[in-house]
Amino acid sequence: MKYLPGDLPPRSTVWRDLDQRRHDGTLDRIHDLLRTKVRTRE
């Protein structure tokens, strides 16, 4: 995350947002949804 594009917020903000989404289960739900879509497509 050291080399984020310039159009994103500061690294600390991005990290905090990612950490929050990891802890509240958002990333798991996204992962599960994408896995279901890929398997359905196959």
C-alpha positions as CSV (number, residue, x, y, z in Angstrom):
1,M,0.0,0.0,0.0
2,K,3.0,2.2,-0.1
3,Y,2.6,3.1,-3.7
4,L,-1.1,4.1,-4.0
5,P,-2.2,6.1,-7.0
6,G,-2.3,9.9,-6.4
7,D,-6.1,10.1,-6.8
8,L,-6.7,8.0,-3.7
9,P,-6.9,9.4,-0.1
10,P,-3.9,9.2,2.1
11,R,-2.5,5.8,2.9
12,S,-3.7,5.9,6.5
13,T,-7.2,6.6,5.4
14,V,-7.2,3.7,2.9
15,W,-5.7,1.4,5.5
16,R,-8.3,2.3,8.1
17,D,-11.1,1.8,5.7
18,L,-9.8,-1.6,4.6
19,D,-9.3,-2.7,8.2
20,Q,-12.8,-1.6,9.1
21,R,-14.2,-3.6,6.1
22,R,-12.2,-6.6,7.1
23,H,-13.4,-6.6,10.6
24,D,-17.1,-6.0,9.8
25,G,-17.2,-8.8,7.4
26,T,-17.6,-6.8,4.2
27,L,-14.6,-8.3,2.5
28,D,-15.8,-11.8,3.3
29,R,-19.2,-11.1,1.8
30,I,-17.7,-9.7,-1.4
31,H,-15.4,-12.7,-1.6
32,D,-18.3,-15.1,-1.1
33,L,-20.5,-13.3,-3.7
34,L,-17.7,-13.3,-6.3
35,R,-16.9,-17.0,-5.7
36,T,-20.6,-17.9,-6.2
37,K,-20.8,-15.9,-9.4
38,V,-17.6,-17.5,-10.8
39,R,-18.7,-21.0,-9.9
40,T,-22.2,-20.4,-11.3
41,R,-20.6,-19.2,-14.6
42,E,-18.4,-22.3,-14.9
